[in-house]
Amino acid sequence: MRVELHQIGRRYNRNWIFKGVNATLESNTPYAVLGPNGSGKSTFLKILSGALTPSEGTIRYFQGNKEIETENIYTQVSISAPYIELLDDFTLTEMVDFHLRFKTLLPRFSKADVLAFLQLDYAQHRQLRHFSSGMKQRVKLALACFVASPLLLLDEPTSNLDSAGEQWYLQLIEKTHTEDRILVIASNRKEEYGFCKEYIQIMDYK
């Protein structure tokens, strides 16, 4: 997959969050979007996901030589972010089943593999409303990373995770790595993006 951004900018009222972003994102290259809190990292990821349109500039998506229309890009995207909510009335197994009605797992994994990797066997039949914030974060990350989406977006991936959870996150990234995927991580913590090869500094586009 390839994503081409040309002079991308986003503003709220008269205030520019960022402007003039030019970049080409390609598969098998992990990218980190860096900047302090409130700098526009989450907004940038929302534009990449197709959830927001840029105030100026163009964004184009390609699978091989075929262009994907922006209104259809949601079928190619997985995202984990603090503003993404789980369905609290569902149990863990029900949440995974529901998610897999809309997304397909990476070929080498099964539902059982996902549940096993979560290491939440004792809570599989517990409603998500009774999960801790760290447990919910694991579920969000696993649902995003284990599916066969060519564009994976992770916003503050270790938020609410303790040190053991942070190691679990790095193992998740390694386990679900695929050369056919663009991985973009919005972060200001080196522990989350230390393996990334390319950086987009949001503060460079103010």
C-alpha positions, -999 to +999 in steps of 0.1 A: +000+000+000+010+036-005-004+069+009+005+102-008+000+135+011+004+167-008+003+201+011-020+186+038-033+211+063-061+211+089-075+241+108-103+247+134-120+280+128-090+303+119-064+284+138-042+260+118-033+228+136-007+220+109-002+228+073+020+220+043+026+183+051+041+165+022+049+128+026+047+094+010+040+065+033+048+030+020+044-006+032+070-022+055+081+011+069+070+020+104+063+057+108+062+078+140+042+110+142+058+130+169+049+161+189+039+173+223+004+168+237-021+190+218+001+194+188-022+177+163-009+141+162-044+126+167-059+149+141-032+138+116-041+101+122-078+109+118-070+124+084-050+093+075-079+071+085-104+091+064-124+101+094-115+138+089-109+156+056-080+180+053-088+217+052-063+220+023-042+197+002-049+162-011-044+127+002-044+097-021-044+060-014-030+032-036-030-006-035-003-014-060-011+008-090-048+009-082-061+041-065-085+036-036-113+062-033-111+081+000-147+072+009-137+035+008-105+037+027-122+027+060-122-009+047-084-008+046-078+008+080-074-005+116-070+020+144-064+020+181-068+053+199-079+067+233-111+080+216-121+046+202-146+030+225-153-007+231-188-020+235-190-023+272-221-046+273-202-072+253-180-099+269-144-102+256-153-131+233-184-113+221-164-082+213-139-103+193-167-121+174-184-088+167-152-072+154-145-101+131-179-097+114-163-066+098-126-074+097-106-104+086-077-118+107-042-120+093-039-153+075-017-170+101-039-163+131-072-176+145-096-162+170-081-185+196-047-170+189-060-135+195-076-146+228-045-165+239-022-136+232-044-112+252-035-133+283-070-126+297-083-161+299-099-154+333-120-126+318-132-140+285-168-141+296-167-109+317-184-078+303-159-052+291-175-026+315-158-045+343-123-044+326-096-021+339-083+006+316-052-014+309-072-045+300-093-025+276-062-010+260-049-045+253-082-054+237-081-023+215-045-030+204-051-066+197-083-060+176-063-034+155-031-053+151-043-089+144-066-080+115-055-079+078-056-042+073-029-026+051-030+006+071-026+003+108-028+035+130-019+035+167-025+066+188-006+066+221-005+028+221+008+022+257-016+046+274-030+029+305-004+000+302+020-008+330+056-019+324+045-055+317+018-042+293+044-021+275+065-053+269+033-071+257+027-042+232+062-046+217+057-084+214+023-077+197+040-054+171+066-080+164+041-109+162+018-091+138+044-075+116+037-078+079+056-064+050+023-055+033+013-030+060+019+007+067+022+012+104+019+048+118+023+055+155+013+088+171+034+093+202+057+113+223+072+083+241+103+067+227+093+033+242+063+033+218+081+041+186+117+032+190+116+007+162+102+032+137+123+040+107+108+073+096+095+103+116+070+131+109+075+160+133+041+178+136+058+209+150+076+213+117+043+221+101+030+249+122 
